Amino acid sequence: MTITYTWWKDATVYQIWPASYKDSNGDGLGDIPGVISTLDYLKSLGVDVIWISPMYDSPQDDMGYDISDYQNVYPAYGDMKDMTNLIEGAHSRGMKLILDLVINHTSSKHKWFLESKSSKTNPKRDWYTWKPAKYDANGNRQPPNNWGSHFSGSAWTWDEETQEYYLHLFAESQPDLNWENEVTRNAIYDEALKFWFDLGVDGFRIDTAALYSKDTRFLDAPILLADQPFQQPGKFSQNGPRIHEFHKEMFSKVTSKYDVMTVGEVATCSREAALEYVSASSGEMNMIFMFDVVDIGTIKHDRFRYGGWTLSEFKKAVETECEFIEGTDAWSTVFIENHDMPRSVTRFGSAKHLYKSAKLLSMLQTSLTGTLFIYQGQEIAMQNLPPSWSIDEYKDILTINYYEEFKQIHAGEADYEEKEKVLFENIARTARDHARSPVQWDDSVNAGFSTVKPWTKVNDDYKTTNIASQLSDPNSVLNFWRKSLKLRKEYKDLFIYGSFKILDMEHPNLFTFIKYSQNEDSKPQAYVVLNMSNDDMKFEKLVEGDFKLISSNVSDDVLVEEILTPYEGRIYIVD
Ligand code: TEU
């Protein structure tokens, strides 16, 4: 297979969550000028593409994933001039900028929805999904089906005025656009995509890219969680009947006209289903996020039940993500953190060996196949919020709604306190809030994020874990990431484009794999060995050849070749 190299395959992408990144004007909330002030930092880290999570005008019920105007900026983040400055600032440093494309739904405050809601005969009525009520045996009004919203409760909300329900897979204030309507689709393409491409934006991370096409029979979903009043719509809303037609249309009408990248958020699905979205010949998206790795430890259909994980499961998930493009014309991504996930070092590393395990995870990430995505704060080993924090510190709609519903369901039960304790433990492991605390820039008050009290609390560890101290320490996690990102580029045929093979699938503590070029025979190879345990492990060479160490997270003077200390990792080139 001949490799096609492109800038977006080579790229290291850095995700910015604007609310928590950097506050430039002392209102406690991050903003676009704050991002601009750090462009040199990002460049020096080795970032090629910056991805800004939603910065559009929005009531902020879901942190901007509820957009009320695609062509304006949330005033607290800045204005259109700031956006053009940001685009220019990135471009002048040789970096690109991509935005979040949230087009499964709008905010209920978007003018399209306000019109749609105004009457049954409004020309935009059909831009969203409206259905009449159902009535049960007792004559009580019920939603059209049992679909649950991802944010708890029914996926349908009743509108008193026009006496119909509208569909929202997420919050009540995030009505789903009706993609069946071609006029709606064209308006989306013009307002949400073309407008920004014409301003110089270099692509999009496409939110909920598998959800646009619903099964229009709107049947009841199978009951997977008997103790919950509503069920996830699953296959009735994911990878639906017309989803590929819609992506092909968006690509041919708009995206293909520009030199841009697209990366879709598509939850875990089969290899065949994934390839349909990202085969170059499909003409849909360049790549998608596969969720195999980040889904580890979570229980399907219930975000707040924690299942634990084993190293074998972890390896299997990495393998699935790395291998799914083998022998195809498709492309893949590498990521272990984003704004919806707890912190990777808390999940897969070790609090005891914090920085060493963060470096080990950096070795893993920078040696895997696909476009690499790093989330703000990951480069300094930002951790989950402390388990001791009260539930009041959690601000995410997903967490809050879940807890409210939990209280409604279980209030008054004899073992309520016990159940609530388990829920709090799970929230401390799995909530999206863990990724959303302010970036720790230095050890000054508010971690240098803001001059005033931030909108959400700074993590307790900011005095020890922060960017300023790591910039000045040659052995910091931050400087380790810098070196690793350089190595990834230097050996890009192995790391970015290479094939992947695990050598010790069943080993409970070690994760050993090779990366080899698709261009040549089997040599040279990259040989990666990671001790993901708290015990010393014996180091054995599982392939023949000359081993040259190119990366280690242990200083030279203490490295003992035959022993891998806890969370020690090594990368060799084998010839
Ligand atoms: O997330 C889509 C999604 O499916 C989420 O519900 C995800 O399953 C959840 O966060 C648990 O992992 C996207 C965005 O990434 C998320 O931040 C938004 O809240 C959501 O869409 C709605 O726009």
Boltz pocket constraint, residues with backbone or C-beta under 6 A from the ligand:
constraints:
  - pocket:
      binder: B
      contacts: [[A, 62], [A, 65], [A, 66], [A, 102], [A, 150], [A, 170], [A, 207], [A, 208], [A, 265], [A, 267], [A, 303], [A, 339], [A, 340], [A, 432]]
      max_distance: 6.0
